[in-house]
């Protein structure tokens, strides 16, 4: 079964928001990956690895100690090394229309 790709929020026309990227670290090998952010909220970050026909969607959730966000993609664990407080501060510093965007 092929997963349905999310629809980007239609009310977000800001160029910077549509192209926001973050760096993730893989659990094994310590490789850094640039990924595109689809939706960033304190309780989850939805991302897209690669673009086009071979894109993969993933959801990162805060770890138990709230020091990072973690998720899995194609059997590999990926980590966003920012705390929940850091992400909340980023969201608060953006205009209200960006932080209130609906989930895909």
N, C-alpha and C positions, 0 to 999 in steps of 0.2 A: 504494500500500500504506500502510495506517495503522499507525504504530508502536505496539507494545504498551506500555501505560502500566505503570510499575513498581508492584509491590505494596509498600506501606510495611512496614517491619519489624514483625512482630507482637509482639516482646518489648520494644518501646519504648513505654511508656505515659506517660512524662513529658511533661507539657503544654508545658514550655519547649522540649524537644527537638523535638517535632512542629511547633512554630511558629517555629523558628529562621529568621531571615531575614538576608540580607547585601545590601550595596549593590554593584552592578556598574557599571562604566563602559563605554559603547559606544565602539568605536574611532573612529568618525566621529561628529562632533557633540558629543562629550563629554557625553552624556546619562547621568544616573544612574538606575538601575533597582533596585527592591527585588525580590528573588527569595526563594523558599522553599528551604531546604536539605533535601534528602532524606537525604544521607549525606555526611559530611565525614571524609576520611582524608588523610594527608599526600601520597599519590600521586594523589589525585583528589577532586574535590568534585562531587557530583551535585545538580543543582538543578532546580526547576520554575518556569518563567516563567508567570505568570497562574494562574488556577485555573478548574476547570470544563471544559466541552466544548472550549474553545480553548486548553487548557494545552499547553505545549511543554516537553519535557525536554531537558536539556543536561548535558554532562560537561565540567568544567574541569580542565585538567591543568597542572602547573607549567611555566613557561617554561624555556628553556634555561639562563638565569642564576639561576633559582629565586627571582626577586624578585616574581613575580606568578603568577596562574593565568589561563589563557586558554582560550576555547572558541568555537565558532560556533553560532549559532542562526538559522535562516531566512536564511542567507547573511550575517549580520552577526557581526563578531567582538566578543565581550564579555570584559571583563577584571575580575578580582577583584584589587585592588591591595594584597594582603598577601603577604608572602614565605612560603616553605615553612616557615621556622623559626617565624614567627608562628603559622601554622596548627598546627604540631606542638605549640607551647606551649598553644594553646587546647584542643586535644584532650587533652593531658596534664592540664590543670586540671579537666576534666570528670570526673564519676564514671565508673568502669570500664564500667558497663553501657551508657553512651552511646557511648563510643569503640570498643567491640567490636561494634557493631551490624553485621549483614551488609549487603552491597551489595544493591540492589534487583535 
